[in-house]
Amino acid sequence: MYGAALAHAAMIKGWRPGMADERDLAAGAAELEKLAAELDGQTYAVALITGGGRRPCLHITNRRAEQLAEYVYSDGESFWWGWSQPIAPVADLAGAAAAIDRVLRTLTGHR
């Protein structure tokens, strides 16, 4: 499934996580910073990763369960999981944060 999703995203958008050229090395960084601010800092450790000729991304880790961690990218229009599945449009920060919370929260009743 991963390969099919990646191929689909590349075909539709001409993009996949980590892929970058000179014009879009910084694409999505401002949106990722806004998304990082929307996430609960008590629950999630969030790092904006830039440089190295790669597209910027957020590395988001649940502080109570560090194995619950994902990379999130932006193409300027939508937020994407590292496995090339769309999360939400960049205009829907609350929706994107809620989707990330659903994936990375613990099920103990405490986020």
CORPE-V904290 format. One record per residue. N is the residue number from 1. OMEGA is omega in whole degrees, -180 to 180 (NA if undefined). NEAR is the number of other ideal C-beta (glycine too) atoms within 8 Angstrom. D_CENTER is the distance of its C-alpha to the mean C-alpha in whole Angstrom. Layout:
BEGIN
N OMEGA NEAR D_CENTER
N OMEGA NEAR D_CENTER
END
This chain:
BEGIN
1 -179 4 19
2 -179 7 16
3 180 6 18
4 179 7 19
5 179 11 16
6 179 11 15
7 179 8 18
8 180 9 18
9 180 13 15
10 -179 12 16
11 -177 7 20
12 -173 6 18
13 -174 7 16
14 -173 5 18
15 170 7 14
16 -179 8 12
17 178 11 9
18 -179 8 11
19 -180 8 14
20 170 9 15
21 -175 6 19
22 -174 4 21
23 -176 5 20
24 178 9 16
25 -179 11 16
26 -178 7 14
27 176 12 13
28 -177 13 10
29 180 11 11
30 178 6 13
31 179 11 10
32 177 16 8
33 177 9 11
34 178 10 12
35 179 17 9
36 180 10 10
37 -179 6 13
38 -178 9 13
39 -180 13 12
40 -179 7 15
41 176 6 16
42 -177 4 18
43 -172 11 16
44 168 12 13
45 -175 6 13
46 178 11 10
47 173 6 11
48 -178 11 10
49 180 10 11
50 175 7 13
51 178 5 16
52 180 4 18
53 -178 5 18
54 177 10 14
55 177 12 11
56 176 14 10
57 172 14 6
58 169 13 6
59 -174 10 7
60 -177 14 8
61 173 11 11
62 -177 14 14
63 -178 8 17
64 -180 7 19
65 -171 6 18
66 176 7 16
67 175 4 16
68 -176 11 13
69 179 9 10
70 171 11 7
71 178 11 5
72 -179 15 1
73 173 16 4
74 174 16 7
75 -178 10 10
76 179 8 12
77 -177 6 12
78 169 10 9
79 -176 14 6
80 169 14 5
81 178 11 5
82 180 10 7
83 173 8 10
84 174 13 10
85 179 8 10
86 178 7 9
87 -178 11 8
88 174 10 10
89 -180 9 11
90 178 15 11
91 -178 4 14
92 -179 8 13
93 -179 10 12
94 178 7 14
95 178 9 13
96 179 15 9
97 179 11 10
98 179 8 12
99 178 10 10
100 178 15 8
101 179 12 12
102 -178 7 13
103 -171 8 12
104 -178 12 12
105 175 10 15
106 -176 9 18
107 -178 4 21
108 -175 4 24
109 173 3 24
110 -180 5 22
111 NA 8 19
END
